[in-house]
Amino acid sequence: MYRELSGMRSKLLGFVNDIEHMKGPESDVLKPHIPHFQDIARTIDWKLEILTRVCPFDWTGYAGVEKTASVQVQELSEKEPIAAGYLGG
């Protein structure tokens, strides 16, 4: 996940750099969007910072890590009435 997010951030910043060096009518259309792209890159950077603080270990090369997770579905009894937002318990 870290690699994917940092790759997205790098691509966004590269895109901003390309727009800044563009000439012609295309640059006039894209330049107003630069602050938005930079804001997205800052948000991704913030998420990366949170991710590295919460889970500082790099799991990428670890063979024991599952790529998917499975969760058992809880059977709801027909005896209990179910209200909106109520899952029982």
Rosetta blueprint (number, residue, H / E / L):
1 M L
2 Y H
3 R H
4 E H
5 L H
6 S H
7 G H
8 M H
9 R H
10 S H
11 K H
12 L H
13 L H
14 G H
15 F H
16 V H
17 N H
18 D H
19 I H
20 E H
21 H L
22 M L
23 K L
24 G L
25 P H
26 E H
27 S H
28 D H
29 V H
30 L H
31 K H
32 P H
33 H H
34 I H
35 P H
36 H H
37 F H
38 Q H
39 D H
40 I H
41 A H
42 R H
43 T H
44 I H
45 D H
46 W H
47 K H
48 L H
49 E H
50 I H
51 L H
52 T H
53 R H
54 V H
55 C L
56 P L
57 F L
58 D L
59 W L
60 T L
61 G L
62 Y L
63 A L
64 G L
65 V L
66 E L
67 K L
68 T L
69 A L
70 S L
71 V L
72 Q L
73 V L
74 Q L
75 E L
76 L L
77 S L
78 E L
79 K L
80 E L
81 P L
82 I L
83 A L
84 A L
85 G L
86 Y L
87 L L
88 G L
89 G L
